Amino acid sequence: MDQSPLLKEQKKYYFRKDIEKLKEYGITEVYIDDEHGLDVVPDSTSQVEEMAARIGENVLSQKHPVPISFKKEVPYDQEIKAAQIEVREAQHVIKNVMHDVRLGKSIESKKVKQVVNGMIDSILRNPDALTSLAKIKRHDEYTFVHSVNVCVFALTMGRHLNFSREELQQVGIGALLHDTGKMNVPVEILRKPGSLTETEWSEMKKHPLYSKAILEKTEGIPEKSKEVAIEHHERYNGKGYPYGLKGEEISV
């Protein structure tokens, strides 16, 4: 079989014609390496729910019931104001966390729990508000904004999967802090505009291990939250990192 010429290229694809070109070669899905560019985000809460449904029973804990759609307790136009406050506070907290980690200081887990609980409250009232804010693209301070967005979508999916409040808190803390280890990656690698060398990429892939070490030293971080941080780049097919865990070796 002739190999697609696309596999010999390293470039970014922006336009509809590029997608059509991929389809011509029989490519039906792609992975986005978010170490080298911004990932896409779901268009709506319903899309997050669809993603959750596709996870399947193999990945879900047996104690969780079948995913269901929750009734929204508060109208969107009422909840959006509270959601904006929660997002701003979360971005402020994670920015300070990253700064402290860079300086070798400890994380104030109490503040992290407070902002996660605030986001949980908002998502339980109406998840559309927070998820709509998470769709806003900001290229400045990407790591801080990205961490908050990951937390929002993780909590939304957890809500759809009927996680308990304690489980939502565990997931939310881990999601918000999942990239703290990047602060231990050399700045010249973290902010390099071009492609990373093999050596640089090897160093970048250590950031989940750095996150684990940071959270291990932080009082009050649940073990399940640490699992989120250490395993967020593992893949069900075993091709992830840092451990190459496969299938149900990966936590829920």
C-alpha positions as CSV (number, residue, x, y, z in Angstrom):
1,M,0.0,0.0,0.0
2,D,1.3,3.4,-0.9
3,Q,2.0,5.6,2.1
4,S,0.1,8.9,2.3
5,P,2.4,11.8,1.5
6,L,0.9,13.6,4.5
7,L,2.9,11.3,6.8
8,K,6.1,12.7,5.4
9,E,5.1,16.3,6.3
10,Q,5.2,18.2,9.5
11,K,2.8,21.2,9.1
12,K,-0.3,22.7,10.6
13,Y,-3.7,22.4,8.9
14,Y,-6.1,25.2,9.1
15,F,-8.7,25.1,6.4
16,R,-11.7,23.0,5.2
17,K,-9.7,22.0,2.1
18,D,-7.0,20.5,4.3
19,I,-9.6,18.3,6.1
20,E,-10.9,17.2,2.7
21,K,-7.4,16.3,1.7
22,L,-7.1,14.1,4.7
23,K,-10.3,12.4,3.9
24,E,-9.1,11.7,0.4
25,Y,-6.4,9.5,1.9
26,G,-8.8,7.6,4.0
27,I,-7.9,9.3,7.3
28,T,-11.0,9.4,9.5
29,E,-9.5,10.6,12.7
30,V,-6.4,12.4,14.1
31,Y,-4.7,13.0,17.4
32,I,-3.8,16.6,18.3
33,D,-0.5,16.9,20.1
34,D,-1.3,19.7,22.5
35,E,2.3,20.1,23.4
36,H,2.8,21.7,20.0
37,G,-0.4,23.7,19.6
38,L,-3.8,24.4,21.0
39,D,-6.3,21.6,21.2
40,V,-9.9,21.9,20.1
41,V,-12.7,22.1,22.7
42,P,-16.2,20.7,22.5
43,D,-18.8,23.0,21.1
44,S,-21.3,22.5,23.9
45,T,-22.2,20.6,27.0
46,S,-24.1,18.2,24.8
47,Q,-20.9,17.4,23.0
48,V,-19.2,16.8,26.3
49,E,-22.0,14.4,27.2
50,E,-21.5,12.6,23.8
51,M,-17.8,12.2,24.6
52,A,-18.7,10.8,28.0
53,A,-21.1,8.3,26.5
54,R,-18.4,7.1,24.1
55,I,-16.1,6.2,26.9
56,G,-18.0,3.0,27.3
57,E,-18.4,0.5,30.2
58,N,-14.8,-0.7,29.9
59,V,-13.5,2.6,31.2
60,L,-16.2,3.4,33.8
61,S,-16.0,2.2,37.4
62,Q,-18.6,-0.4,38.2
63,K,-20.1,1.7,41.0
64,H,-21.1,4.4,38.6
65,P,-24.5,4.1,36.9
66,V,-25.2,4.7,33.2
67,P,-24.5,8.3,32.2
68,I,-27.6,10.5,32.4
69,S,-28.5,14.0,31.5
70,F,-29.1,16.2,34.6
71,K,-31.8,18.8,34.8
72,K,-30.4,22.4,34.8
73,E,-31.5,24.1,38.0
74,V,-30.6,27.6,37.0
75,P,-31.2,29.4,33.6
76,Y,-28.0,30.0,31.6
77,D,-28.4,33.8,31.6
78,Q,-28.6,33.8,35.4
79,E,-25.7,31.3,35.9
80,I,-23.2,32.9,33.5
81,K,-22.4,35.8,35.8
82,A,-21.5,33.4,38.7
83,A,-19.5,31.3,36.2
84,Q,-17.5,34.3,35.1
85,I,-16.5,35.0,38.7
86,E,-15.5,31.3,39.2
87,V,-13.4,31.2,36.0
88,R,-11.5,34.5,36.9
89,E,-10.8,33.2,40.4
90,A,-9.6,29.8,39.1
91,Q,-7.3,31.5,36.6
92,H,-5.9,33.7,39.3
93,V,-5.3,30.8,41.7
94,I,-3.7,28.5,39.1
95,K,-1.5,31.4,37.9
96,N,-0.2,31.9,41.5
97,V,0.2,28.1,41.9
98,M,2.4,27.9,38.8
99,H,4.4,31.0,39.9
100,D,5.0,29.4,43.4
101,V,6.0,26.1,41.9
102,R,8.5,27.8,39.6
103,L,10.0,29.4,42.7
104,G,10.0,26.1,44.6
105,K,7.3,27.1,47.0
106,S,4.5,24.8,48.2
107,I,1.0,24.8,46.8
108,E,-1.8,26.1,49.0
109,S,-4.2,23.2,48.5
110,K,-7.0,25.0,50.5
111,K,-7.3,27.7,47.8
112,V,-7.3,25.1,45.1
113,K,-10.1,23.2,46.8
114,Q,-12.1,26.4,47.2
115,V,-12.1,27.3,43.5
116,V,-12.8,23.7,42.5
117,N,-15.8,23.6,44.8
118,G,-17.0,26.9,43.3
119,M,-16.8,25.4,39.8
120,I,-18.6,22.3,41.0
121,D,-21.4,24.4,42.4
122,S,-21.8,26.2,39.1
123,I,-21.7,23.0,37.0
124,L,-24.3,21.4,39.2
125,R,-26.6,24.4,38.7
126,N,-26.0,24.7,34.9
127,P,-22.9,23.3,33.1
128,D,-23.6,25.3,29.9
129,A,-22.3,28.5,31.6
130,L,-18.8,27.3,32.5
131,T,-18.4,25.3,29.3
132,S,-19.2,28.3,27.2
133,L,-16.5,30.3,28.9
134,A,-14.0,27.5,28.5
135,K,-14.5,27.7,24.7
136,I,-13.0,31.2,24.6
137,K,-9.5,30.9,23.0
138,R,-6.7,32.9,24.6
139,H,-3.2,32.5,23.4
140,D,-1.6,34.5,26.1
141,E,-0.9,32.7,29.4
142,Y,-2.0,29.5,27.6
143,T,-1.0,27.1,30.4
144,F,-3.1,28.9,33.0
145,V,-6.2,29.2,30.8
146,H,-5.7,25.6,29.6
147,S,-5.6,24.2,33.1
148,V,-8.9,25.9,34.0
149,N,-10.5,24.7,30.8
150,V,-9.4,21.1,31.4
151,C,-10.9,21.4,34.9
152,V,-14.2,22.7,33.5
153,F,-14.6,19.9,31.0
154,A,-13.4,17.2,33.4
155,L,-16.0,18.3,35.9
156,T,-18.7,18.5,33.3
157,M,-18.0,15.0,32.1
158,G,-17.9,13.8,35.8
159,R,-21.3,15.3,36.4
160,H,-22.7,13.5,33.3
161,L,-21.2,10.3,34.6
162,N,-23.0,10.8,37.9
163,F,-19.9,11.1,40.0
164,S,-20.4,12.0,43.7
165,R,-19.4,15.4,44.9
166,E,-16.3,13.9,46.5
167,E,-15.3,12.3,43.2
168,L,-15.9,15.6,41.4
169,Q,-13.6,17.4,43.8
170,Q,-10.9,14.7,43.3
171,V,-11.2,15.0,39.5
172,G,-11.3,18.8,39.6
173,I,-8.2,19.2,41.8
174,G,-6.2,16.8,39.7
175,A,-7.4,18.5,36.4
176,L,-6.6,22.0,37.7
177,L,-3.1,21.0,38.8
178,H,-2.3,18.5,36.1
179,D,0.3,20.7,34.3
180,T,2.1,22.1,37.4
181,G,5.0,19.9,36.4
182,K,5.6,22.0,33.3
183,M,7.0,24.6,35.7
184,N,10.0,22.3,36.2
185,V,10.6,22.0,32.5
186,P,13.3,24.4,31.3
187,V,11.7,27.6,30.0
188,E,13.6,27.4,26.7
189,I,11.9,24.1,26.0
190,L,8.5,25.1,27.3
191,R,8.4,28.3,25.2
192,K,10.2,27.1,22.1
193,P,8.3,28.3,19.1
194,G,9.4,25.5,16.7
195,S,9.5,21.8,16.9
196,L,11.3,20.1,19.8
197,T,14.3,17.9,19.3
198,E,14.2,14.3,20.5
199,T,16.1,15.2,23.6
200,E,13.8,18.2,24.3
201,W,10.7,16.1,23.7
202,S,12.0,13.5,26.1
203,E,12.3,16.2,28.8
204,M,8.8,17.6,28.0
205,K,7.3,14.1,28.5
206,K,8.6,14.1,32.1
207,H,6.2,16.8,33.1
208,P,3.6,14.4,34.5
209,L,6.3,12.9,36.7
210,Y,7.2,16.4,37.9
211,S,3.5,17.1,38.6
212,K,3.4,13.9,40.7
213,A,6.4,14.9,42.7
214,I,5.0,18.4,43.4
215,L,1.6,17.0,44.5
216,E,3.2,14.4,46.6
217,K,4.8,17.2,48.6
218,T,1.6,19.1,48.9
219,E,-0.6,18.5,52.0
220,G,-4.3,17.8,51.4
221,I,-4.2,16.6,47.8
222,P,-6.3,13.4,47.4
223,E,-4.6,10.3,45.9
224,K,-7.2,10.2,43.1
225,S,-6.2,13.8,42.2
226,K,-2.6,12.7,41.9
227,E,-3.7,9.9,39.5
228,V,-5.3,12.5,37.3
229,A,-2.1,14.5,37.1
230,I,0.3,11.6,36.6
231,E,-1.9,9.7,34.0
232,H,-3.3,12.6,31.9
233,H,-1.1,11.6,29.0
234,E,-1.6,7.9,29.2
235,R,-3.6,6.3,26.4
236,Y,-5.9,3.4,26.4
237,N,-3.9,1.7,23.6
238,G,-0.7,1.8,25.8
239,K,1.0,4.4,23.6
240,G,0.9,7.2,26.1
241,Y,3.4,8.4,28.7
242,P,5.1,8.5,31.2
243,Y,4.5,4.8,32.1
244,G,2.8,3.5,28.9
245,L,-0.2,2.2,30.9
246,K,-2.8,0.3,28.9
247,G,-6.5,-0.3,29.2
248,E,-7.8,-0.7,32.7
249,E,-4.3,-0.1,34.1
250,I,-5.3,3.5,33.8
251,S,-7.6,4.9,36.5
252,V,-11.1,6.0,35.7
